[in-house]
């Protein structure tokens, strides 16, 4: 059973795009709060409450304390300003945060409060969201019928409000509930409805997830090959493209199970081993358990008892651990439901008793109304005087709190800016140090050669040898200065992109002659495999800078007899949206070591030497990444030490690109 937190995350206010994206979003939201509180007449409004709720969501999964803090602040200001919609969302966010720390009693209470407010104001979308959270709780504790009833109710609400995106999530959960109850035909219908909506809105991540859901149902129905070809494989292609390790692990496990049922043992074994390695790398107990189980089944089918026993033991060890974790979670969840029901019953009984006592008090005090009126008038006068003083004190305290909060937020923003500035300056200092050193060497060599020529102290053979070495140094310096000028321009003036319809083959063939002699000197073969009809929508100068750097770098790390190929890499899977081109510059050279590759992926400049001792500063790779992203593309590197390197970057297509079937 998947943890409830995986489902609740889907229904949060915004979609998380990873830890880096969350950090950027947190910084943006902090600035937004600062801009709102920076006025002397600041008063928390609905936009301020919504920003606090968004901050709570941004911290969800990163820091439970911060998520709780901002949820409570949002709830406080929403109640103070009478913003009912904000109160409902704040209670729901609090419920999510309580679930994150395992406080299921408060989680359930928060969801019901959110639902009560949403129903009171008649907000259909909020009613749907709160019901989904409660339904997921029932699903977690195995109350499938109750969960399904709530989900079907939410589905009707989504139809009325026109919320198609949430409809897809609801269909996905209805499919999972039917699948758990072995109702495969309804499960398949719901899953395909979810996939249809995700495809319509072009949500690639949801497409991959729903494809896996459909594949599991098809496998249960015996359609193994259809599950592999039409659903599992496109999902795996997408997860590999975006580097989603958990997605790759789950999908390769499903592929291994399907291949096992098809008795395709070599492919099943390959996928099973990939799944186990991925699960162990990310330390996920459930995924290790599942991949070990399928490997044990594969080896058992192959009559390899020794390996079957080995993987079955691993499966059994993790099954016990997963079962204990899940059992403990279910016990806590059921206890929370029981506590909530008990509290609700107790509150109702107490309220009934209070109502009865209140009626008795009204009858008993009816004869004292006249005296009470006089007393009340006196008390009102006294209270008016006291409240005026109290109100003044409260306003002063509130102003002080708001000023302290503003100072704290400004402090956080300044600290963040200081860290970013320090990192940028360190990177630039490192580059300038390398560039100053590397430019000084060739200039000193040239000066020395000119002195020797002037004094006629060198033979023709020595002059020829020194000229060859000097030429290599000057070529390196020329490339370095060219990259430095492009980089300095982008840093000082900002990157200005001027896209045009750019035929790729002519643009590349303008560049190739520049590297023919360099390749010939090292006995490296250059290949151009670009289709003649392909055109991109990109800045010509930037695209040529990227290709020049990738070609130069590839030749630099090739040995005699190696080759460098520039081609178009087909974009497949869930990202094949017919709107972009992926260009690949591949070489068969010495490749890149793992630690160096990690630094490049972290956008660090790395000094390295080619196979003929050619030196590089890493500035070229920084330019490649910056210029590719400036043209609305992505840049990535795949390499293994000793087995060559492949550099990919994408650019928008000038016309739709046919996707291979």
Secondary structure, DSSP 8 states (H G I E B T S, - for coil): ---HHHHHGGGSSS----HHHHHHHHHHHHHHHHHHHTSTT----HHHHHHHHHHHHHHTTT-HHHHHHHHHHHHHHHHHHT-HHHHHHHHHHHHHHHHHTT-HHHHHHHHHHHHHHHHHHT-HHHHHHHHHHHHHHHHHTT-HHHHHHHHHHHHHHHHHHT-HHHHHHHHHHHHHHHHHTT-HHHHHHHHHHHHHHHHHTT-HHHHHHHHHHHHHHHHHHT-HHHHIIIIIHHHHHHHHHHT-HHHHHHHHHHHHHHHHHTT-HHHHHHHHHHHHHHHHHHT-HHHHHHHHHHHHHHHHHTT-HHHHHHHHHHHHHHHHHHHHHHHHHHHHHHHHHHHHHHHHHHHHHHHHHHHHHHHHHHHHTGGGHHHHHHHHHHHHHHHHHHHHHHHHHHHHHHHHHHHHHHHHHHHHHHHHHHHHHHHHHHHHHHHHHHHHHHHHHHHHHHHHHHHHHHHT-S-HHHHHHHHHHHHHHHHHHHHHHHHHHHHHHHHHH------EEEEHHHHHHHHHHHHHHHHHHTT-EEEE---TT-EEEE-HHHHHHHHHHHHHHHHHT--TT-EEEEEEE---GGG--SSEEEEEEEE-S----HHHHHHHHTT----EE-TT--EE-SHHHHHHHHHHHHTT--EEEEE-TTS-EEEEEEEEBSS------
